[in-house]
Amino acid sequence: MVYNELFKEYMEYVGLSNNDVSCYIAENNLDEDDGMHVWYEFVVTPILVNAIKNNDNNILTKSFEFIEECLKSDDKDVTEVIEFSLLEGIIAEIGEDIKNIDLYFGDETMKSIDSIKKYIFSN
């Protein structure tokens, strides 16, 4: 995983097209100069929240496979995008219902989610 290509890599891995995400891009007035944290918070997080709400097995499976690989990365910038801009956003949006999709989580994803939940739900 390459930090500057992380959004493109996600789109390719999951099999999404520009048409699939154009509404999020327009709604948030995003452009290529916005950083990966912005793209993941305002595009990838809503995609996954919608997939969770609609039980979209294909998007959930591919997305969490990708997330797992990112969390195994030696690049701290990559793991921070996934943990802080994506997973934290998903948990904040769907709350304790995150447990309903844990079958999609690999070991690294489960560790990150457990850590984030402790932080979010302890306040």
C-alpha positions as CSV (number, residue, x, y, z in Angstrom):
1,M,0.0,0.0,0.0
2,V,1.3,3.4,-1.0
3,Y,-0.1,6.3,1.1
4,N,-0.5,8.8,-1.8
5,E,-2.3,6.1,-3.9
6,L,-4.4,4.7,-1.0
7,F,-7.8,5.9,-2.3
8,K,-7.1,4.7,-5.9
9,E,-5.9,1.3,-4.5
10,Y,-9.1,1.0,-2.4
11,M,-11.3,1.7,-5.4
12,E,-9.5,-0.8,-7.6
13,Y,-9.4,-3.5,-5.0
14,V,-13.1,-3.2,-4.2
15,G,-14.1,-2.7,-7.8
16,L,-15.7,0.7,-7.5
17,S,-15.8,3.2,-10.4
18,N,-15.7,7.0,-10.3
19,N,-19.5,6.9,-10.9
20,D,-19.9,5.0,-7.7
21,V,-18.3,7.7,-5.6
22,S,-19.1,10.9,-7.6
23,C,-22.0,11.9,-5.3
24,Y,-19.6,11.9,-2.3
25,I,-17.0,13.8,-4.1
26,A,-19.4,16.5,-5.3
27,E,-21.2,16.7,-2.0
28,N,-17.9,17.4,-0.1
29,N,-16.3,19.4,-2.9
30,L,-13.3,17.2,-3.0
31,D,-10.4,17.4,-5.4
32,E,-7.1,15.6,-5.9
33,D,-5.3,18.0,-3.7
34,D,-7.2,16.8,-0.6
35,G,-5.3,14.4,1.6
36,M,-6.0,10.7,2.1
37,H,-7.6,11.4,5.5
38,V,-10.2,13.6,3.8
39,W,-10.9,11.1,1.1
40,Y,-11.3,8.2,3.6
41,E,-13.5,10.2,5.9
42,F,-15.8,11.7,3.3
43,V,-15.9,9.0,0.7
44,V,-14.8,5.6,2.0
45,T,-16.5,5.9,5.4
46,P,-19.9,6.6,3.9
47,I,-19.5,3.8,1.4
48,L,-18.8,1.3,4.2
49,V,-21.6,2.7,6.4
50,N,-24.1,2.3,3.5
51,A,-22.7,-1.2,2.9
52,I,-23.2,-2.1,6.5
53,K,-26.8,-0.7,6.6
54,N,-27.6,-2.5,3.3
55,N,-25.8,-5.8,4.1
56,D,-23.7,-5.5,1.0
57,N,-21.6,-8.6,1.4
58,N,-19.4,-7.9,-1.7
59,I,-18.4,-4.4,-0.6
60,L,-17.9,-5.4,3.0
61,T,-15.8,-8.5,2.2
62,K,-13.5,-6.7,-0.3
63,S,-13.3,-3.5,1.9
64,F,-12.3,-5.4,5.1
65,E,-9.8,-7.5,3.2
66,F,-8.2,-4.2,2.0
67,I,-8.4,-2.7,5.5
68,E,-6.7,-5.8,7.0
69,E,-3.8,-5.5,4.5
70,C,-3.5,-1.7,5.2
71,L,-3.3,-2.4,8.9
72,K,-0.4,-4.8,8.3
73,S,1.5,-2.1,6.5
74,D,4.8,-0.8,7.9
75,D,3.8,2.7,6.7
76,K,2.4,4.5,9.7
77,D,0.6,7.0,7.5
78,V,-1.4,4.2,5.9
79,T,-2.4,2.7,9.2
80,E,-3.4,6.0,10.6
81,V,-5.7,6.8,7.7
82,I,-7.4,3.4,8.2
83,E,-7.7,3.7,12.0
84,F,-8.5,7.4,12.5
85,S,-10.3,8.4,9.3
86,L,-12.1,5.2,8.5
87,L,-12.6,2.8,11.3
88,E,-13.1,5.5,13.9
89,G,-15.7,7.2,11.6
90,I,-17.5,3.9,11.0
91,I,-17.7,3.2,14.7
92,A,-18.8,6.7,15.5
93,E,-21.6,6.4,12.9
94,I,-22.9,2.9,13.7
95,G,-21.9,2.5,17.3
96,E,-22.1,-0.8,19.0
97,D,-23.7,-2.3,15.9
98,I,-20.1,-2.8,14.7
99,K,-20.3,-6.1,16.4
100,N,-22.8,-7.3,13.8
101,I,-20.2,-7.3,11.1
102,D,-17.2,-8.7,13.0
103,L,-17.3,-11.8,10.7
104,Y,-15.6,-9.6,8.1
105,F,-12.7,-8.6,10.4
106,G,-9.2,-10.0,10.3
107,D,-7.0,-10.1,13.4
108,E,-5.5,-6.6,12.8
109,T,-8.9,-5.1,12.1
110,M,-10.3,-6.6,15.3
111,K,-7.4,-5.3,17.4
112,S,-7.9,-1.8,16.0
113,I,-11.6,-1.8,16.4
114,D,-11.4,-3.0,20.0
115,S,-8.9,-0.2,20.8
116,I,-11.0,2.4,19.1
117,K,-14.2,1.2,20.9
118,K,-12.5,1.5,24.3
119,Y,-11.6,5.1,23.5
120,I,-14.9,6.1,22.0
121,F,-17.2,4.4,24.5
122,S,-15.3,5.2,27.6
123,N,-16.0,9.0,27.3
